[in-house]
Amino acid sequence: MNVVHADEFLEPEQAFQATVSVLDEDQLLVGIKVAPGYYLYKESLNATLDATPLNMTLPVAEEKYDENFGKVVQVYHQPLVQGQIDVKGTSREGSLVVHFQGCADAGLCYPPMDETFTLSKDASGKLNVQRLSASDTSFMKFPLNTRQSSQVDTIINETDRTTNVTALWNENDEGVARYLTQASLWQIVLICFALGVMLSVTPCVLPMLPILLSIIVGKSSSSTTVSAKRGFGVSAAYVLGVSLVYTLLGVLAAAMGASLSIWLQNPWVLGTFAVILVVFALAMFDVLNLQMPVAVQNLLNKKTNTIKGHGVGQAFVVGLLSALVLGPCVAAPMAGVLLFIAQTQSLLTGALALFFLAWGQGALLLLLGIGAGRWVPKTGQWMYRVKAFCGLLLLATALWLAQAILPSGLSMILWAALCLGFAICLGLFESIGNITLWRLLSKVLSLLFVLWAFVIVIGYAAGGRDALNPLSPLTMAQNKALGSVAGHLEFNDIHDGNTLNQVLQQEKIALVDFYADWCVACIEMEKYTFTDPRVEQMMRQMKLYRIDMTDLTQAHMDILKQYRLFGPPAILIFKEGKLVERVIGFKNAQDFASILQRALNKN
């Protein structure tokens, strides 16, 4: 197959041009000019007025077997495609957005595009249409070659609108964005909520569990019992705080072209929040007595709590802070929603999408609150042990946040100390007394924590710097002696977009890793994915480049915008200067190896 480079194709605004004019007080005429050698998808052509879908009448299209998507689709090849937009029953004023998507016959598809117009009425009630802005093509300089990417084979199931959410979960960010662009408002809300539920069991949310648990347990230490109703109220307030931050940051990030969480997740912010968690932990140990001002408590409880109880205002505020630092997580579903907002330029639709995604993501947190009344002990001696355990969980969350900015050796020692703390809390030095299932289980767990602390110390002495895999230096030395492990992967640093574009044109196949020291998922990719022998062997067949965004610069922001990314972790794979694979968020070794193999096999 001959390789066609992106710069041999027309820019999006040259390949497709949209115009809108007034037919009468109830009808608008929309026209899409299609360049020779290009075609327009009928399914993609639609319009919205202030994010409300409008009825559009379109001419008959020809049926074509599209190799890009492996199915029969309806397309327009003619130079001008005209349709009528019905505005009867609407305000006839506002932001009119025309959405469309097309491809080149040579086998390249552009991302969904849109043109924005202002619809208004003059003093006599006559309609006027004025172009507000053209599509932001800075996101489309490198259109996705879908013929060469099997990742998008299931993206465009919009014809029957029955895309399986599980299949959508497995898509990359562009796949999620492309489907959402074609979905109706209620479908967007339901899909985002479902994706959020699936995100609720990922590392994006798990660090929030001990924070919420500490609030619930802290309140249950009073004479008031934590009922399911009260636990739900506290957890709902926490999720509300998280969802508001997700919505605000996501919409602003789409407007800026990059995630605001990049600015928030820097060493100073991470360190500050880690210190706050340590202070909260000390409060759980009764070393400190933290109390919000009474006036602030009353105001927050009044605004956020319809269930009369305790901790709602505190949960709401802590939810806001947690979302700022622990998320939004740059996983494919989140990145896809942000891309969707950037493409549609509908802040209202985008806000709803992110709001419901956040509530879906909070499903596990809500279950935690509802179940609190069943398993949180009643006031008594056990309560102090549970509070201490929650305090240790807060310390673990703080260390998890800060380990990306701490010396790796210090991080190992702190993890070992935490393991000993958990062991003591579980009754390591206490007599087992009358044997019960709980006492036996807690004693076994305490011994396991001591054992793991001992393993961490041994690993540290051997040069290990990963608390979850402390003995890796010993196993790597053994594998190297057997000839099964090569040396460390070497990445070439890239600092600006011009240099990146130049090297990509020179390499047959290249992998670009977007990385930051403060990005926990990036570090996990290095520790658990890149070290896999199969992954390492395939990566050595590629030229490896890294864009280190630890100290974020404007050049980094420009690269993110150029490739429609919202921050690390992200990996792009190019062949002959052409993007063939996008990887957003953490991938385990098995999934990443499949992606690498697919990239290597492409012609």
N, C-alpha and C positions, 0 to 999 in steps of 0.2 A: 504493500500500500504506500502511495506517495504521501509524504508528510506535508500538511498544509499549515502554515504558521498563522498565528492570530492576526499579525499585521497585514496579511493578504486579504482579509475580510474588511468590509465596510464597518465604520463605527455605527453603533445602534441608531443614532439620530439620522444617519445617512441611509441606512437600510430601510427604516420605517419612520414615516412622518405623519403625525395626526393633526387634523384640523376639525374645528366645530363651528357651525354657523346656525342661524335661526331660520327655521321654516315658517313657523307660526307660533302663536302663544302657547301651544301645547307640545310642539315638536321641534327637536333639534336635529340637524344633519351632521353626522360624524363621517369623516373620511380618513382612510389610512392609505398613504402612498407607499407602495411596495416596490423596492428596487428590483431590476431584472436579476434573475438567479436566486431570488429569495421568496419565501412564502410565509403566510400569516395563518396561525391557528384560529379557526372559528371559535373553538371552545374558550379561547383565552380573551376574546374581545367582549368587554363589558364596561359599564360606567357606574359611577356612584356620585351622589350629590350630598355633600357633608356626611360621607361614609354610609349613606343609605343607598342600597342597590336600586338601579333604574331599569325599567323594561327597555330592551333594545331589539329592534327588528332588523334582521340581517339577510342578505341575499343567499341563495342556495350555493353551497360550497362543493368543491369536488372531493371525492374520496381518494385517499392516497395511503399506500402502505409506507409508513414512516420507519425507516431503519433506525432512527434515533431512539424510538420508543418501542419498536417491535410490535406495532399494531396498526390497524387502519384508523386514520384520523381524517377530519374534515379540514381542508385548507383552502386558502385563496392564493392564486398565483398572479391574478390580474394586477395591472399597475395601480389601480385605484379601487379600494373596497369602500363602499358607502352603506351606511345604515341609518336608521331613524331612532332617536332617543325620545321616549315619552316622559314629559315632565308634568303631565296633568296630575292634579292632586297634590303636588309638592309646593314648597314655598317659592319655587322658581328663582331662588337666590341662594348664593353660597359657593362653595368650592366644588367644581365639577372635575372629576378625575376619570380619564379614559385609560383603561388597562388593556394591554395586549402583549402578545409574545409571538416571535417568529424565528425562523431558522434559515440557513443558507442551504441550497441544494448540494453544496460541496460537503455537507455533513457537520456543520457547526450550528449550535443553538444558542441564542442569546437568552439571558435571564429575563424574567417578566419585566416589562417596561410600563411607564405611565406618562401621560401628559396632563398637566393641571391647568384648568381654565377658571375664570371667575364669571359666574352667571349672576346678572343683576337686572333690575327694571328701572327705566327712567320715569320721569314725572307722569308721563302718559300711560305707564304700565307696559310699555314695549320692552321686550326682552333684548338684552345685550350680552354678547359673549366676548371675553377678552382672555387671551393666553396669559396665564400667570407665570408659568415656568415650564421649561422643558425637563425631560428626564435627567436625573443626575447620572451622567454617563461615566463619571469618575469611578463608579463602582463596576463598570462594565468594560474596562479596557481589555480584560482578558476573559472573553466569553467562554463559557463552559462547553467543551467539545463532548457532547453527550454520546456520540457514536463510539467514542473510545472509553467511555466510563460506564461500566455495568452498574454502578451505584445508582444511577437514575432510571434504571429499567422499570422500577415500580413507582417512580415519583408521580408521573402523570397518569393517574387513574381517575382523573377528574371527570371523564365522560359519564361514568356511572356514579361518581361521588361515593364510592363504597370503600375507600382506602382503609385497610386495617390499621388500627393505631399501633399495634405491635410492629407491623412492617414499617410504619412511619418512624417509629422509635429507632429502627436500625438504619434509617437514612442519615445522610450528612446534613449540615445546616442548610445547604441550598435546596435539598429535597424537601425539608420541612417548610421552608419559606415558599417554595414554588407551589406546594399543595395549598397552603393557607391563602395564597394569592387568588386561587381559583375557588375557594370555599365560601359559603355564605356566612353571615355573621354568627348565626346560632351554631353552625358547624365549627367555626373558629373557636367559640367559647367552649364547646364540648371537647374538642380535640385538645385544646390547651389544658383544660382541667385533667383530662386523661393522661396527657404527657406529664403533668405535674405530679399525679399520683405515682406514676412510674419513677419519677425523680425522687420521690419521698424515701425510697430505700437505697439511695446512692450516697456516697460520701459528701454530696452537696448538703444534705440535711442532717445526717447522723450527728455531727458535732453540736447541733442545736438541742438534741435530746437532753444531755445533762444540764444544760442551762435552764430549760423549762422545768426539768425535774427538780432542780434546786429551788425554784420559786414555789412549786407545789408543796414540796416537803417542808420548806421553810415556813409556809403558812400553816401546814398541818401540825407544826410543833406547838401551836397555841392550843387553847382549849377547844377550838372549833374543829370539828371533824371535816375532812375533805370528802364531800359527796361527789358523785359522778356529775351532778349538775354544776357544782362549784368548780370542779376540775375542768369541765368543758368550758366554763366561762373564762377561766384563767388562760387556758390554752388557746381559745378563740381570740382573746385579746392579743396574745403573743403573735399568732398567725396574722392577725389584722395588721399589726405593726410591720411584720415582714412583708406582707403583700403590698402595703402602701409604698414601702421603699423600693420593692421590685418594680412596681408600676412607674414611679417617678424616675428612677435611675434608668430603666429600660427605654422610656420615651425620650429622655434627654440624651441617652447614649445613641439612639437611632438618629436623632437630630444632629449630633456631633460626628457621627460616623465611627465612633469607637466607644467601648464600654467605660462608663465612669468608674466601675469597680477597679479598672486598671490604676486610676489615680488614687483610689482609696486603699487598694491592697499594696501598699509600699511599706518598707520596714518600720517607719515611724508610726503609721496607723496600726499595723499588726502588733507592734510592741506595746502601744498604748492600750489596745483592747486586751492583750494578754495580761497586762498589769491589772486592768479592771477585773478580769476574771479571777486573778489571784486574790484581789481584795474581796470579791464575792465569796471565794472559798474560805478566806479567813473568817468571814461572817458566819459561814456554815459551821466552822469550828468554834464559834462563840468567842473568838479572839477580838473581833470588832462587832460593833452594834450599828448597822447601817439602817437609817430611817429617812425616807423622803420627807420633805416639809409637809405638814398636815394639809396646808392649802393646796399644794400641788397634788397630793394624793386624792383629796376630795374632788378636785377638778377633773383629774384623769378618770377616776372611778365613775363620775357622773357622766362623762362623755363616752366612755367605752364599755360600760357595764350595765346591761339590763337585768343581769342576775345579781341580786344583792349579795355581796361576799367580799372576799379579801384578795388582794394581790393583782387585781385586774389592771390598775394603772401601772404598777411596776412591770407587769408582764408586757404591756403594750410598749413601754419605753425600751425595755430590754430587747423586745422583738425588733424595734427600729435599729438599735445598735447592732444586733446580731446580723441582720440582713446587710448592713453596710460593710461588714468585714468578712463574714462567712459566705456571702453570696452577693449578687446573683452568681451562681456557678456557671462557668463558661462551658456547658455541655452542648451537644448538638441541638437538642430541642430548644434550649434558651437562645443559642446563637441563631437558630432558624427563625424564631419569633422576632428577634431584633432585626434580622435581615428583612423579614416581611414588613415590619414597620417602616424601615428605611425605604423600601420599594414603593409601598402604597402611600406614604406620607399622610396616612390617616392616624392622627394621634389618638382619637377617640377609640377606634377599633384596636389600635395597638395597646392602649391602656387597659381595655377590657380583656384582651388576650393575656397580658402579663398578670393582671389581677387574678384571673381565674387559674392561670398556671401556678401562681403562688399558693392559692388555696388548695389546689390539688396536691402541691408539694407539701402542704401542711397537714395532709391526711394522717400521717403517722403521729404527728404532734397532737392532733385532736384525739386520736385513740388513746394516747398516753394520758391526756387529761381526763377522759371519760373513765378510764380504768383505775385512776388514782385512788378512788375511794375503796376499791377492793383490796389493793395490795399495800397501800401506805399504812404502816402500823399506827395504832392508836397512841395517844400521848402516854409516855412512860420511858423506861430505861432504853428500850429498843429504839426509840425515836432518836436518841443521841447518836447511836451507831449508824442509823440510816442517814442522818444529817452529815456525819463525818464521811460516809461513803460518797454522798453527793458532792461534798467539798472536794474530795479526791478526784471525782469525775470532772469538776470544774478545773482543777489543776491540770488534769490530763488534756482537757480541751485547750487550755492556755499554752501548754507545752507543744501540742500539735500545731497551733497557730505560729508559735515562735520558733519552732525547730528549723524553719527555712532561713532564719536570720541569726540563729545561734551557732557557735562553733559546734561541729558535729560531735566532737568528743564530749563537750559539756552536755549536749543533748542526751547522749547515751547514759551518762552518769545520772542525770535527772530522771530518766525513764526507770533506771534501776532503783533509785530512791522511791519513786512512786509505787513501783511494784511492792517494795517492802512496806510502804504505807498501807496499800490495799491488804496485804497479808495481815498486818497488825489489826486493821479495822475488822477483818473477818475472824479475829480471835486466835491468832497464831500462838500467843503465850497463855491463853486461857485453858483451863481444864475442860475437857469435854463433858464431864459430869454425867448426868443421865443421857444416854445416847438417844438422840432423835434424828430424824432424817435431815432436818435443817442444820443441826449442829455438826453432823457428820459431813454434810455437803460443804458447809463453810470452812471446816477444818481442812478438807481436801483442797478447796480452792485456795486457801491461805498458803498451803504447802506448794501448790503449783506456782503461785506468785513469787514465792521465795526462790523456787527453782529457776524461774525465768529471769529474776534479778541476777542470780548467780551466772546464768548463761550470758546475759548482757555484759557483765563484768569481764568474763572470760573473752568474749568477742571483742570488747574494747581493748583488752591487753594484746589481742592478736591483730589489732589494726582495724577492726570492724567499726562502722559508723552508722549502722542501721539497726535500730532497736527491734524491728520486726524480723530481721534476718541477721542477727549479730555474728553468727559463725560463718558468714559468707567468705571472709578471707581464707579460712581453712578449707572450705569446699572448693573455692576457686583454685587454690594451690593444688589440691588433689586432682581436679579436672585438668588443670594445665599440665600436670605431670603425665596424665593419660593422653594428652594431645587433643582434648575435646574443647578447649577454650582458647580463643585468640586474645590479643591484647585489647586495651580499651579503645572504644570508638573515638575517632578524632573528627571534630567538626571544624569547619572553616567559618570564621566570624564574618558577618555581613552587617554593615552599619547604615546603609542607605539604599533607596530603591534603584537608583541608577546602576550601582555596582551589582545589585541582585539581577537586574534585567540583563546586564552584559554577560554575567557568568552563566545564566540559564540558557542563553543562546549558544554558548560554547560547549555545554555538557550534553552528552547523549541521554543520560538519566540522572536527575538530581533530586535530593530530598532536602527540604527547607524546614527546620525546626524553630518554631516561635517559643521562646523560653524566658523565664524570669526566676531569680532566686526565691522570690516571695510566692511563687506559684507552686502550691503543694502538689497539684496534679502533675506538674512538669517534673518535679523531683521523683514522684512515684513512677512516671514513665521511664525515667533514667534507671531507677533501682530495680524495677520489677519487669519491665517490658524490653528495654534495650539490652539487658543482660541475658535474655533468653538466647541459647545457642542458635536456634533456627532464625530468630529475628536478626541477630548479629550477623549471621552468615549472609543473609539477603541484603542487609544494609551495607555491607562491605562491597556489594556490587554496584552501589550508587555513590555519587559524589555528595558528601554530606555538608550542609551549610546550616549555620545557626544564627538567628537574630535574637540577641540577648537584650531583653527589654527590662532588665532589673532597674536601670536608670532610664526612665522613659524620656525620649526626645521627640521633637516634631518630625524628624525623619522616620522614626518608628511609627508614629501616628499616620503618616502618609502611606507607609507600606500596608498598614492595617486597612486603611480605606481603599487602597488600590485592589486588594484581594478580598475585600468585603469580610474582614475578620473583626472580632470584638475583643480580642485579647488572647493571651496564652492560656492553656496549651493548644497549639494548632500545628499541624504538619501538612505541608503541601508537597506533592511529588510531581515533577515535570519530566516530560520526554521531548527532546528536541525543542525545548523552550515552551512547550505546550502543557498546560495544567491537565493532569489526568486523574489525580486523586486528592481529596480533601479529608483530613482527619481532625475532628474537633473534640476536645476533651480527652480524658484518660481512656486508653484501650489496653486490655490485657494482652499478654503475649500471643495467645491463640488468635484473637481477632485481628491484631495488628499484623501478624504473619500472613494472614489471608489477604489483607489489603496489599502488603508488599508483593506477595506472589502475583496478585492480579495486575499490579503495575508493571512488574517485570515481564509478564506474558503479553502485554499489549504491544501491538505493532506500531 
